Amino acid sequence: MILLAVLECFDVKGWLVFIFVFLLVVDIVRNRTPTNFPPGPWSVPFLGNVFTGLDFKTIDKMAEDYGPVFSLRRGSDRVVFISGYKMVKEALVNQLDSFYDRPIIPLFHVTFKGIGITLSNGHMWKTQRQFAHTHLRYFGEGKKGLEHYIQLESNFLCEAFREEQGGGFNPHYILNNAVGNIISFVVFGHRFEYSDENFQKLLRLANEVVILSGSARAQLYDAFPNIMKYMPGPHQTIHSNYHQITDFLHAEVVKHQEDWDPEDPRDYIDTYLTEIDKRKEDPKAGFNIETLVVCTLDLIEAGMESAATTLRWALVYMMNYPEIQEKVQAEIDRVIGQSRQPTMADRPNMPFTDAVIHEIQRIGNIVPLGFPKMASKDSKLGGYFIPKGTAVNTNLSSVLFDKDEWETPNTFNPEHFLDSEGQFRRRDAFLPFSAGKRACLGEHLARMELFLFFSSLLQRFSLSPVPGDMPSLEGVLGFTHSPAEFLVRALQR
């Protein structure tokens, strides 16, 4: 009776206040910070730290304030950020089994559904990754291996540059097409002409996804997917683009099914179709047509975006540093000359060129925050407790620019990768491909592409800006860190 009397005293305003206070208490209880959890800024009730940018510059600044291991709250989820070479190495290498699972990322889950290579976990991830790794290795060792295909594509790329006749042009999609054709050889068994409208559309759809997925509005979807899915915004474009891309990939799979010969596999899709039959007794491995489409998307994205973006940065830096370009060309002329194409066997004899490529990867900072991971078990890092299932981001940018690891971290300096005798030297803090169990599957392929494409271009052309229009060294931040659109003049040597 007393409770009923109290309730009758509430008017509309009173009920609203009561509901708000009740929800606030629920939010505080549900989202209370675990004991000894990494520190972070105060979070807004219900929203968390959604107004805090997730760009690498903001994360670098927060690491200065809260230390190399800190946390943010996004909606009701907590995310831990790890910065600096020492702590990133501790997480990914020294604690190899602690931080290698993938969290559910709502923005991408609509398309990838937790299957495939990149966003799967457990038995499926292990079997799918091992299968892709085995295929890439087999393909690379065949008579028509990866090096051979990259050399062939280098000719097409140089011809496309030559056709511009020394005039200014935007190399963005020419480079994307060239790099995309290498993974296309692996996955589809064929390349696409640079004039192929369908493939050009795919490249543009994929590039738009990369740019938009790094935007604050798109990241808001990850914090509040149940609300945001009904609202307009870049997440709708991302989902639409992925839908069109997967339609394209599914059509390629259907073409393969029509003339598939299990005794004579031509590419990744053919060998995968054979594996579907072999794995019927192991459904948890996920070998089916739906997973094949997602795996194909994984390989296309991993095998194209980072290498193509690095090559774009390479052009930008060669134009901004013509004296470095001339030294690379002098080494090419001395080791290779003009009578044959570069080969991977040349790389050990070209330490300066190799150092320049590595420095472009370092300072280009292609994937600043890596790809999200998740604590695979209850773990300790930097003295803090990180419960199983907590999302974790490794700040690769902070490793590539760690002032304790690099002599001149904020300067383009190929000497970072040369010893006192001018020979190439490896650096432990060079982690553009991440490290540990989730290190980039396509690292070997990307290294080959970067060396062969870069040395082929500088063997045949001198790169210069359009007069009065030097490309900027300030990047554009999406999911990756890429150059702003620019024009280049390729003058035949």
C-alpha positions as CSV (number, residue, x, y, z in Angstrom):
1,M,0.0,0.0,0.0
2,I,2.8,2.4,0.9
3,L,4.6,1.6,-2.4
4,L,1.4,2.2,-4.4
5,A,0.9,5.5,-2.6
6,V,4.4,6.6,-3.5
7,L,4.0,5.6,-7.1
8,E,0.7,7.6,-7.4
9,C,2.7,10.7,-6.3
10,F,4.8,10.6,-9.4
11,D,3.8,12.9,-12.3
12,V,5.3,12.5,-15.8
13,K,8.4,14.5,-14.9
14,G,8.9,12.4,-11.8
15,W,8.6,9.2,-13.8
16,L,11.2,10.5,-16.3
17,V,13.6,11.4,-13.5
18,F,13.0,8.0,-11.9
19,I,13.6,6.1,-15.1
20,F,16.8,8.1,-15.9
21,V,18.2,7.5,-12.4
22,F,17.4,3.8,-12.6
23,L,19.1,3.4,-16.0
24,L,22.0,5.4,-14.8
25,V,22.5,3.0,-11.8
26,V,22.1,0.0,-14.1
27,D,24.8,1.5,-16.5
28,I,27.2,2.2,-13.6
29,V,26.7,-1.4,-12.2
30,R,27.0,-3.1,-15.6
31,N,30.0,-1.1,-16.7
32,R,32.0,-0.8,-13.5
33,T,35.7,-1.0,-14.1
34,P,37.3,-4.5,-13.4
35,T,39.8,-4.5,-10.6
36,N,43.3,-3.4,-11.7
37,F,42.0,-2.7,-15.3
38,P,44.1,-0.3,-17.5
39,P,43.4,3.3,-16.7
40,G,41.7,5.7,-19.1
41,P,39.7,9.0,-19.2
42,W,36.4,9.5,-17.5
43,S,33.6,8.2,-19.6
44,V,30.1,9.6,-20.2
45,P,27.2,7.5,-18.8
46,F,25.6,5.3,-21.5
47,L,28.0,6.6,-24.2
48,G,31.4,6.0,-22.8
49,N,34.2,7.7,-24.7
50,V,32.5,7.8,-28.1
51,F,33.6,11.4,-28.5
52,T,37.3,10.5,-28.2
53,G,38.8,10.0,-31.7
54,L,40.3,6.7,-32.6
55,D,42.9,8.1,-34.9
56,F,46.5,7.2,-34.2
57,K,47.5,10.8,-33.2
58,T,44.8,10.9,-30.5
59,I,45.8,7.5,-29.3
60,D,49.5,8.6,-29.2
61,K,48.5,11.6,-27.1
62,M,46.5,9.5,-24.7
63,A,49.4,7.0,-24.3
64,E,51.4,10.0,-23.1
65,D,48.8,10.8,-20.5
66,Y,47.8,7.4,-19.3
67,G,50.7,5.2,-20.1
68,P,51.5,2.5,-22.8
69,V,48.5,0.4,-21.7
70,F,45.2,2.3,-21.3
71,S,41.5,1.8,-22.0
72,L,38.5,3.5,-23.5
73,R,34.9,2.7,-23.2
74,R,32.8,2.6,-26.4
75,G,29.2,2.3,-25.5
76,S,29.2,-0.6,-23.1
77,D,32.4,-2.2,-24.3
78,R,35.9,-1.5,-23.1
79,V,38.8,-1.4,-25.5
80,V,42.5,-1.6,-24.4
81,F,45.2,0.2,-26.4
82,I,48.8,-0.9,-26.3
83,S,51.6,1.5,-27.4
84,G,55.3,1.5,-27.8
85,Y,57.6,-1.2,-29.1
86,K,58.3,-2.8,-25.7
87,M,54.7,-3.3,-24.7
88,V,53.5,-4.3,-28.2
89,K,56.2,-6.9,-28.4
90,E,55.2,-8.1,-24.9
91,A,51.6,-8.5,-26.0
92,L,52.1,-10.0,-29.5
93,V,55.3,-12.0,-29.2
94,N,56.2,-12.7,-25.6
95,Q,52.6,-13.5,-24.7
96,L,51.9,-15.3,-28.0
97,D,48.7,-17.0,-26.8
98,S,47.1,-14.1,-24.9
99,F,46.0,-11.6,-27.6
100,Y,45.2,-13.3,-30.9
101,D,41.5,-13.8,-31.1
102,R,39.2,-11.5,-33.0
103,P,36.3,-9.6,-31.3
104,I,33.0,-9.1,-33.1
105,I,33.3,-5.8,-35.0
106,P,29.7,-4.8,-35.9
107,L,30.7,-2.6,-38.8
108,F,32.3,-5.6,-40.6
109,H,30.3,-8.5,-39.0
110,V,27.4,-7.8,-41.4
111,T,29.6,-9.0,-44.3
112,F,32.2,-11.3,-42.7
113,K,29.9,-12.9,-40.2
114,G,32.8,-14.2,-38.1
115,I,33.9,-16.7,-40.8
116,G,36.8,-16.8,-43.3
117,I,40.4,-15.9,-42.4
118,T,40.5,-12.4,-40.9
119,L,37.6,-12.3,-38.5
120,S,37.1,-16.0,-37.5
121,N,38.4,-17.7,-34.4
122,G,39.2,-21.1,-33.0
123,H,39.2,-24.2,-35.2
124,M,37.8,-22.4,-38.3
125,W,40.5,-19.7,-38.2
126,K,43.3,-22.2,-37.8
127,T,42.1,-24.4,-40.7
128,Q,41.2,-21.6,-43.0
129,R,44.5,-19.7,-42.4
130,Q,46.6,-22.9,-42.8
131,F,44.8,-23.7,-46.0
132,A,45.4,-20.2,-47.5
133,H,49.0,-20.3,-46.3
134,T,49.7,-23.7,-47.9
135,H,48.1,-22.5,-51.2
136,L,50.2,-19.3,-51.3
137,R,53.3,-21.3,-50.6
138,Y,52.5,-23.9,-53.3
139,F,51.6,-21.2,-55.8
140,G,54.9,-19.4,-55.1
141,E,57.0,-22.5,-55.7
142,G,55.3,-23.5,-59.0
143,K,56.7,-23.0,-62.4
144,K,54.6,-19.9,-62.8
145,G,55.3,-18.6,-59.3
146,L,54.5,-15.3,-57.8
147,E,57.7,-13.7,-58.8
148,H,57.0,-14.5,-62.4
149,Y,53.5,-13.0,-62.3
150,I,54.8,-9.9,-60.6
151,Q,57.4,-9.4,-63.3
152,L,54.8,-9.8,-66.0
153,E,52.5,-7.3,-64.2
154,S,55.4,-4.9,-63.8
155,N,55.6,-4.7,-67.6
156,F,51.9,-3.9,-67.8
157,L,52.3,-1.3,-65.1
158,C,55.3,0.4,-66.8
159,E,53.5,0.4,-70.1
160,A,50.6,2.2,-68.4
161,F,53.0,4.8,-67.1
162,R,54.7,5.1,-70.5
163,E,51.3,5.8,-72.2
164,E,51.0,9.0,-70.1
165,Q,53.9,10.4,-72.2
166,G,55.4,12.3,-69.4
167,G,52.2,14.2,-68.5
168,G,50.8,14.5,-65.1
169,F,48.4,11.7,-64.1
170,N,46.9,10.2,-60.9
171,P,48.5,6.8,-60.4
172,H,46.0,5.6,-57.7
173,Y,44.0,3.1,-59.5
174,I,46.7,2.0,-61.9
175,L,48.8,0.9,-58.9
176,N,45.7,-0.6,-57.3
177,N,45.0,-2.6,-60.4
178,A,48.6,-3.8,-60.8
179,V,48.8,-5.0,-57.2
180,G,45.2,-6.4,-57.3
181,N,46.1,-8.4,-60.4
182,I,48.7,-10.4,-58.4
183,I,46.3,-11.6,-55.9
184,S,43.8,-12.1,-58.7
185,F,46.2,-14.5,-60.3
186,V,46.4,-16.4,-57.0
187,V,42.6,-16.4,-56.3
188,F,40.9,-16.3,-59.8
189,G,43.7,-17.6,-62.0
190,H,43.7,-14.6,-64.2
191,R,44.4,-10.8,-64.3
192,F,42.2,-7.9,-65.3
193,E,43.0,-5.3,-67.9
194,Y,43.4,-1.8,-66.5
195,S,40.4,-0.8,-68.7
196,D,38.1,-3.5,-67.2
197,E,35.1,-1.5,-65.9
198,N,33.9,-4.2,-63.5
199,F,37.3,-4.6,-61.8
200,Q,37.8,-0.8,-61.7
201,K,34.4,-0.6,-60.0
202,L,35.4,-3.2,-57.4
203,L,38.6,-1.2,-56.7
204,R,36.7,2.0,-56.2
205,L,34.1,0.3,-53.9
206,A,36.9,-1.3,-51.8
207,N,38.8,2.0,-51.6
208,E,35.7,3.8,-50.4
209,V,35.2,1.2,-47.7
210,V,38.8,1.8,-46.5
211,I,38.3,5.5,-46.3
212,L,34.9,5.5,-44.7
213,S,35.5,2.8,-42.1
214,G,38.1,5.0,-40.4
215,S,35.6,7.9,-40.0
216,A,34.1,8.8,-36.6
217,R,30.5,8.3,-37.8
218,A,31.3,4.8,-39.0
219,Q,33.0,3.9,-35.8
220,L,29.9,5.1,-33.9
221,Y,28.1,2.1,-35.5
222,D,30.5,-0.2,-33.6
223,A,29.4,1.3,-30.3
224,F,25.7,1.3,-31.0
225,P,24.9,-1.1,-33.8
226,N,21.3,-1.8,-32.8
227,I,20.4,1.8,-33.1
228,M,22.7,2.9,-35.9
229,K,21.6,0.2,-38.3
230,Y,18.3,2.1,-38.8
231,M,20.0,5.4,-39.4
232,P,21.7,6.9,-42.4
233,G,25.5,7.3,-42.4
234,P,28.7,6.0,-43.9
235,H,28.1,2.5,-42.4
236,Q,25.2,2.1,-44.9
237,T,27.6,2.9,-47.8
238,I,30.1,0.4,-46.4
239,H,27.6,-2.4,-46.2
240,S,26.3,-1.6,-49.6
241,N,29.8,-1.6,-51.1
242,Y,30.6,-4.9,-49.5
243,H,27.4,-6.4,-50.8
244,Q,28.4,-5.4,-54.4
245,I,31.9,-6.7,-53.9
246,T,30.7,-10.1,-52.5
247,D,28.3,-10.3,-55.5
248,F,31.3,-9.9,-57.8
249,L,33.3,-12.5,-55.9
250,H,30.4,-15.0,-55.8
251,A,30.0,-14.6,-59.6
252,E,33.7,-15.6,-59.9
253,V,33.1,-18.7,-57.8
254,V,30.1,-19.7,-59.9
255,K,32.2,-19.4,-63.1
256,H,34.8,-21.7,-61.5
257,Q,32.1,-24.2,-60.5
258,E,31.0,-24.4,-64.1
259,D,34.3,-25.7,-65.5
260,W,36.0,-27.0,-62.3
261,D,38.3,-29.9,-62.8
262,P,39.3,-31.4,-59.4
263,E,42.3,-33.1,-61.0
264,D,43.7,-29.8,-62.5
265,P,43.2,-26.9,-60.0
266,R,44.0,-23.6,-61.5
267,D,43.9,-21.3,-58.5
268,Y,42.8,-20.8,-54.9
269,I,39.1,-21.1,-55.7
270,D,39.6,-24.4,-57.5
271,T,41.6,-25.9,-54.7
272,Y,39.0,-24.6,-52.1
273,L,36.2,-26.3,-54.0
274,T,38.1,-29.6,-53.8
275,E,38.7,-29.0,-50.1
276,I,34.9,-28.6,-49.6
277,D,34.5,-32.2,-50.6
278,K,37.4,-33.4,-48.4
279,R,36.1,-31.6,-45.3
280,K,32.5,-32.7,-45.3
281,E,33.1,-34.6,-42.0
282,D,34.5,-31.5,-40.4
283,P,31.7,-28.9,-40.5
284,K,33.4,-26.7,-37.8
285,A,36.2,-26.0,-40.2
286,G,33.7,-24.1,-42.3
287,F,34.6,-25.2,-45.8
288,N,31.6,-24.1,-47.9
289,I,30.7,-21.7,-50.6
290,E,29.7,-18.9,-48.2
291,T,33.1,-19.1,-46.4
292,L,34.9,-19.3,-49.7
293,V,33.4,-16.0,-50.8
294,V,34.5,-14.4,-47.5
295,C,38.0,-16.0,-47.6
296,T,38.3,-14.6,-51.2
297,L,37.4,-11.1,-49.9
298,D,39.9,-11.5,-47.1
299,L,42.7,-12.4,-49.5
300,I,41.8,-9.6,-52.0
301,E,41.8,-7.0,-49.2
302,A,44.9,-8.3,-47.5
303,G,46.7,-8.7,-50.8
304,M,45.9,-5.3,-52.3
305,E,45.3,-2.4,-50.0
306,S,48.5,-2.2,-48.0
307,A,50.9,-2.9,-50.8
308,A,49.2,-0.5,-53.3
309,T,49.1,2.3,-50.6
310,T,52.8,1.7,-49.9
311,L,53.6,2.1,-53.6
312,R,51.7,5.4,-53.7
313,W,53.7,6.6,-50.7
314,A,56.8,5.5,-52.6
315,L,56.0,7.8,-55.5
316,V,55.2,10.6,-53.1
317,Y,58.5,10.3,-51.2
318,M,60.6,9.9,-54.4
319,M,59.2,13.1,-55.7
320,N,59.8,14.9,-52.4
321,Y,63.3,13.5,-52.1
322,P,64.8,13.5,-55.7
323,E,68.3,12.9,-54.3
324,I,67.2,9.6,-52.7
325,Q,65.5,8.7,-56.0
326,E,68.8,9.3,-57.9
327,K,70.7,7.1,-55.4
328,V,68.2,4.3,-55.9
329,Q,68.5,4.6,-59.7
330,A,72.3,4.5,-59.5
331,E,72.1,1.3,-57.5
332,I,69.6,-0.2,-60.0
333,D,71.9,0.8,-62.9
334,R,74.9,-0.8,-61.2
335,V,73.3,-4.1,-60.2
336,I,70.7,-4.7,-62.8
337,G,71.3,-2.3,-65.7
338,Q,68.7,-1.7,-68.4
339,S,68.9,-4.9,-70.3
340,R,66.8,-7.1,-68.0
341,Q,64.1,-7.0,-65.3
342,P,64.7,-6.9,-61.6
343,T,64.5,-10.2,-59.8
344,M,64.3,-11.1,-56.1
345,A,67.8,-12.5,-56.4
346,D,68.9,-8.8,-56.9
347,R,67.6,-7.6,-53.5
348,P,70.6,-8.8,-51.4
349,N,72.9,-6.8,-53.7
350,M,70.7,-3.6,-53.5
351,P,70.9,-2.6,-49.8
352,F,70.1,1.0,-50.4
353,T,66.9,0.3,-52.5
354,D,65.8,-2.2,-49.8
355,A,66.4,0.3,-47.1
356,V,64.4,3.0,-49.0
357,I,61.4,0.6,-49.4
358,H,61.5,-0.3,-45.7
359,E,61.7,3.3,-44.7
360,I,58.7,4.1,-46.9
361,Q,56.8,1.4,-45.1
362,R,57.8,2.7,-41.7
363,I,57.1,6.4,-42.3
364,G,54.1,5.7,-44.5
365,N,52.5,4.1,-41.4
366,I,49.9,2.3,-43.5
367,V,47.8,0.5,-40.8
368,P,48.5,2.7,-37.7
369,L,46.3,0.9,-35.2
370,G,46.6,-2.6,-36.7
371,F,43.5,-4.7,-36.7
372,P,41.5,-5.2,-33.5
373,K,42.3,-8.3,-31.4
374,M,40.8,-9.8,-28.3
375,A,42.2,-11.3,-25.1
376,S,42.1,-15.0,-25.6
377,K,42.3,-15.6,-21.9
378,D,42.6,-13.6,-18.6
379,S,45.9,-11.9,-19.0
380,K,48.3,-9.4,-17.4
381,L,50.1,-6.7,-19.3
382,G,52.1,-3.8,-18.0
383,G,51.0,-4.7,-14.5
384,Y,47.2,-4.5,-15.4
385,F,44.6,-7.2,-15.6
386,I,42.8,-7.7,-18.9
387,P,39.9,-10.1,-18.7
388,K,39.3,-12.7,-21.4
389,G,37.1,-11.3,-24.2
390,T,38.4,-7.7,-23.9
391,A,39.0,-6.0,-27.3
392,V,42.6,-4.9,-27.7
393,N,44.3,-2.6,-30.3
394,T,48.0,-2.5,-30.8
395,N,49.2,0.9,-31.8
396,L,51.7,-0.1,-34.6
397,S,52.2,3.6,-35.4
398,S,53.8,4.1,-31.9
399,V,56.2,1.2,-32.7
400,L,57.2,2.6,-36.1
401,F,57.8,6.0,-34.6
402,D,59.1,4.9,-31.2
403,K,61.8,7.5,-30.2
404,D,63.6,4.8,-28.2
405,E,64.0,2.6,-31.3
406,W,64.6,5.0,-34.2
407,E,67.4,7.6,-34.5
408,T,65.2,10.1,-36.3
409,P,61.7,8.8,-36.0
410,N,59.9,11.7,-37.6
411,T,62.2,12.1,-40.6
412,F,62.4,10.1,-43.8
413,N,65.7,8.5,-43.4
414,P,66.7,5.3,-45.2
415,E,69.9,5.2,-43.0
416,H,67.6,3.6,-40.3
417,F,68.0,0.3,-42.3
418,L,71.7,0.6,-43.1
419,D,74.7,-0.3,-41.0
420,S,78.0,1.6,-40.9
421,E,79.2,-0.2,-44.0
422,G,76.1,0.6,-46.0
423,Q,74.7,-2.9,-45.8
424,F,71.0,-3.6,-45.0
425,R,70.2,-4.2,-41.4
426,R,66.9,-5.5,-40.0
427,R,65.2,-3.6,-37.2
428,D,63.2,-5.4,-34.4
429,A,60.8,-2.4,-34.2
430,F,59.9,-2.7,-37.9
431,L,56.3,-4.1,-37.5
432,P,54.2,-2.8,-40.4
433,F,52.8,-6.3,-40.8
434,S,52.1,-6.7,-37.1
435,A,53.5,-9.7,-35.3
436,G,52.5,-12.9,-33.6
437,K,49.8,-15.4,-34.6
438,R,47.8,-12.8,-36.4
439,A,50.6,-11.3,-38.4
440,C,49.7,-10.4,-42.0
441,L,49.2,-13.6,-44.0
442,G,50.4,-11.8,-47.2
443,E,53.6,-10.4,-45.8
444,H,55.9,-12.5,-48.1
445,L,53.8,-11.6,-51.2
446,A,53.8,-7.9,-50.2
447,R,57.6,-7.8,-49.8
448,M,58.0,-9.3,-53.3
449,E,55.6,-6.8,-54.8
450,L,57.1,-3.8,-53.2
451,F,60.6,-4.6,-54.3
452,L,59.8,-5.7,-57.9
453,F,57.3,-3.0,-58.7
454,F,59.3,-0.2,-57.1
455,S,62.6,-1.2,-58.7
456,S,61.0,-1.8,-62.1
457,L,59.4,1.7,-62.1
458,L,62.6,3.5,-61.1
459,Q,64.6,1.4,-63.5
460,R,62.5,2.8,-66.4
461,F,61.3,6.2,-65.2
462,S,62.3,9.3,-63.3
463,L,59.4,10.5,-61.2
464,S,58.7,14.2,-60.8
465,P,55.8,16.4,-59.6
466,V,53.6,18.5,-61.9
467,P,55.2,22.0,-61.7
468,G,54.0,23.9,-58.6
469,D,52.1,20.8,-57.3
470,M,54.4,18.8,-55.0
471,P,52.5,15.9,-53.4
472,S,51.8,16.4,-49.7
473,L,53.5,14.2,-47.1
474,E,50.4,14.6,-44.8
475,G,48.3,11.5,-45.1
476,V,44.6,10.9,-45.2
477,L,43.3,8.7,-42.4
478,G,40.7,6.1,-43.0
479,F,41.2,2.5,-41.9
480,T,44.6,3.0,-43.5
481,H,46.9,6.0,-43.6
482,S,47.2,6.9,-47.3
483,P,48.5,9.8,-49.4
484,A,46.1,12.5,-50.5
485,E,45.3,12.2,-54.2
486,F,48.2,13.5,-56.3
487,L,49.6,13.8,-59.8
488,V,53.0,12.4,-61.0
489,R,55.0,12.8,-64.1
490,A,56.9,9.6,-65.2
491,L,59.7,10.6,-67.6
492,Q,61.3,7.7,-69.4
493,R,65.0,7.3,-68.6
